[in-house]
Amino acid sequence: GTWLLEEVFKNNFIDLTVDSLNLSSVYKNTQVLHGVNDVERNKLLEELEEKIKNPNRYSEYDFQKVEDALEAALLARKLEKPREEVEGKLDRVVRFCKKLNFSRLWIRIHYQKAWTYLYYYDDYSSFLEEYKQTKQYISPSSTADELELFVNLFNSLRGVCSFNCNLEDFNINLENEKKEIYSLLEEVSKDETRPYTSLRAEIDLYFQQLMDTTAKRENPGPIILKLYSSLEKTNGMIEFPFESYHQMFEEM
């Protein structure tokens, strides 16, 4: 079934399938007006699919094959392809990654699946399942980028999900999740062997605490001063993502 769906969408056989199975014409492709970016994305998506279909391009255990498949799935998502097509491409990434079974790849894959389910389809149950899957690969030894992905999902958990669904129905206790991620960030922030990662963890922890003070209508002054002090330490760190933090602070 998965293979059939993949072949139908990959080769744009949607109209042919509808006619062959005598389905309603409502399922047929509708004309979509594409902007300049969409034209480029479609072209790139087609090129990636050609690469992936080529049996001689990759080795059996090839990281690039997983990367190309993941990029193809994200392009399909940006192009607002049918949900079945996007999910089919994401499932394909999972199949490819199973051969490698590399934790850093799994984190990115589960993160993108979680993001897709929540912000593209409002599918809270699937998001929460992918959140749990991502969490399994996060530890005090995770990189700064991996921790950032997990913090992003936690922010979605405490924000979007807590207001739109009952987390207890999915065996998730927000306060317990908060304690765990705070403990994790605190432990990483004390790791002097990784100054960049520890500083990112420290700032993320203070930002979480700032959100807590705002929610409780407490005085945010002491936390803001700690954040100010931590941000001063980033002077000279060209890899530090200033833009993303700037946006978060403005929103707060």
N, C-alpha and C positions, 0 to 999 in steps of 0.2 A: 504493500500500500504506500509506504513512504517513497519507494523507488518510483512508482507510478506518478505520484504527485510531483516529485522532483522533475521527472521527464516532461510532464505536461507544462509546468511553469517555465522550465529551462528553455524549452523549444517553442514556447508561446503557442501551445496547442489547445488553448482554452476554448476558443470558438468551435474547433473541430470536435472536441470532447463533448461540448454541450449538444451539438447537432447529432453526434453518434449515439448519445445516450438519451436523446429526446428530452433534454432538460429544458426548463424555462429559459427564455431569451434574456431574462434578468441577470443570468449568470455570465452572459457574454461580456467580452471586453468593451468598455466604453472609451470614447476618445478622450484623451487626457492632454491638456495643454502643458508643455514642458518649458520651463525657463532655461536660461543658459547653463546654470549649474546642473539642472536635471539632465540636459543633453550630454554634458560631460560625464555625469555619473552613470548614465545608461551605457555610454561608450566604454567606460572603465569596467562596468559590470559585465558586459559582453566579453571583453578581453580576459577578465578573470575566469569566466566560465569556460572559455576556450582552453585556457591553461589547465584548469582543473579536470576537464574532460580528456586531456592528452595523457594517455597512460605512460608515456615515455618521459614526461617532464620531471616527475618527482621520484624519489626513492620510496620504498615502502614505509620507512620511518622518517618522515620529512617535516621539519618544523615549518618550512615555507608553505607547504600544502595547507597546514592548519591556518596559518596567517592569511593566506589568500582566500580560503573558504570563509573565515571570519569577516574579512573585509567585504566579501561578496554579500554576506548576510546583512551587514550594516548598511551597505549601499542600497540593498533591496528595501530595508527599513526606511531609509531617508527618502527613497522614491515612492514610498507609500504603496508598495506592492501588496497584493492580498495577504492577509494574515497567514493563510496556509502556506504560501510561498516563503514568507519570512521565517516561519517556524520550521519549515522543511530545510531551509538553508542552515539554520541554527542547529538543527538535529544532525545535519551532515557534519558540521564542525565537531560536534560531540563524538560522532563515529570515528572521525579522523584522529581526534585527540586521544581516544582510548588506546590506540596503539603506542602512543608516546607516554601517556600517563605522567605528565609533568605538571607539578602543582602550580607553577606560575601561569601556565596556560589555562588550567582549570579555573583559576581565580578570575581571569579576564573573561572567559567564556560564560561562567555563571553570573558574573556581574552584568554583562551585556544582555543576557537572557532576562535577568531580574529587571533591568532598566526598561527593556522592551515591553515586558508584561505590564509593568506599572504605568509607564508614561505614554505608551502607545495604545494599550488595550484595556486599561483599568481592570486588569485581572489580578486581584489582590492575592488570591490563594496561590497562583503560580509564582507571583513575586515572592511571597513568603517562603515558598519551597526553595527557590533559587537563593534567597537570602541565607537560609540555613545551609545550603550547599556551599556557598561562598565562605561562610563562617568556619567551616571545617578545615579550610586551608590557611586560615589566618592564625598567626602565632607571634610571640615577641621577636622572632627572628625574621619576620616579614619585612620586605623593603618598604621605603616611604611611599612609593607608588601603590603598592598593594594595600597598605594601611589606608591610603586616601580613598581607594575604591570601597573598602569596607565601611569607612566613616560616611561616605556618600550614601550607601545603602541604609546605614543606621539612621541618618538624618531623614531619609524617606520613610523609614519605619516609624520614627517618632513624630513625623509631621503628617504626611499624606495618609498613611495607613491608620494611624491612631484615631483620625477624625472620620474615616470612611468605612472602617470595619472593626469588628470586635476581635482584637488580637487573641484573646483568651480562647476563642473558638478554634484557633490554629495552634493551641498549646504554646503560645508565646506570651511571656510576661514582660512588659516594657521595662519595668523597674529592674528586673533581673538582667535584662539585656544591657541596660544602662550601666549597672554595676560592673558587668563583665568588660564592656568596652572601656570604661573609665580605668579599671584595673590594668587592662592591657596597655592603654596609652601612658599611664603612669609608669609602668615597668619599662616601657621602651624609652620614655623621656629621661630615664636615669642611666641609660646605656652610653657611657662616655666613649666607647669604642666606635660609635657611629654618630658623630656630632650633627650631621645634617638630618638624619632620620630621627634622632632623639629630639631635636629642636622642632621638627614638624609635629611630632607626637605631643610635645609640650603645648604648642600653639593650638592644636586640635582639641586637646583636653580643656584648655582655658576657654576655647570657643564654645564647647559643649556646656561648660559651667555658666558661661554668659547667657546661653539660651535658657538655662534653668532659672537664673536670677530674674530674667525677663518674664518667664512664665509665672513665677511666684511673686512678681512685683517687688522684688527685693532690690536693695541698692547695688547696682552693677559696678560702682566705682572701683573697689579693690580688684575685681577681675580685670577691668579695663587697664588698670595700672600694670598688672602682671603681663597682660597681652602686649602692652606698649614696650615693656622691658624685653620680652621675648622677641618681638619684631625688630627691635634695635639690633639684635644679634645676627639678623639675616643680612646685614650690610656686607656687600661683597659676594653674597651667594647668588650667582647669576642663574642657577638652576631653580631657585625658589619661585614658586608660582604666584607672584604678587597679584596678578590680575584676578585670579579666582578668589583670593582672600579679600581683595579690595571690594569685589562685588558682594561677598557675604557680609562684610562689615557695613556696607551701605544699606543693605536690606535690613540688617538688625537695627 
